[in-house]
Amino acid sequence: MHPSAQLVVWLLILLLSQGMDDLLLMATMLLVPLFGRSVLSRCWQLAWGARWIFLSLFVILAWGGIGEAAWNGPMAPSREGLLDASTHVGRLLLVLMAVAVLREWMSTTDLLTGIYRLLEPMRRCGLDSDRGLVRLLLVLNYIETMPRPRDWRMLLDVPARSNSEVFELVDQPLSSRDYLVIALALVAAVPLLYLVQG
């Protein structure tokens, strides 16, 4: 399957995950260990890197929500706020899990090839999507090769020499099978969206 078709399917899965809540969200998260130890490790790294976002989101939604107090006390969050905070944190965690699966299953070259092909309509409209693709490549490369600094000032140091890597994009056109997969994914997404939202 063409990387662009794989990306469309993953984007639709991410879209569907944003409508999940409660038991369906928890059941979907429990499927992640089935993808293997390397996916779990990558997911843990992503979640640990976003821990302050999780904490901030939870505190803002739990204590900022209007509703009945969760317990008797002066600084009690609302029950509705806690439920809302748990749902949004779970959705964000599910997105990070999907990104971990995607990065584990697709090589960087396939990912960039898929994005390059999906952004082709923008080039026809006169927008230069190649710059965005190069920036994405630089960010992915930087995230994977950046050492963990013990001091924040290490992040400000300019590297003594720059490493140059060459990435080749296999610019293969989408086949009729790829168009069929994309169409089936889009058709299946519509009733699933109504099911998840309802």
Secondary structure as UniProt FT lines:
FT   HELIX           3..17
FT   TURN            18..19
FT   HELIX           22..29
FT   TURN            30..31
FT   HELIX           32..35
FT   HELIX           37..49
FT   HELIX           51..64
FT   TURN            74..75
FT   HELIX           79..105
FT   HELIX           108..118
FT   HELIX           120..124
FT   TURN            125..126
FT   HELIX           129..145
FT   HELIX           152..156
FT   HELIX           176..197
//
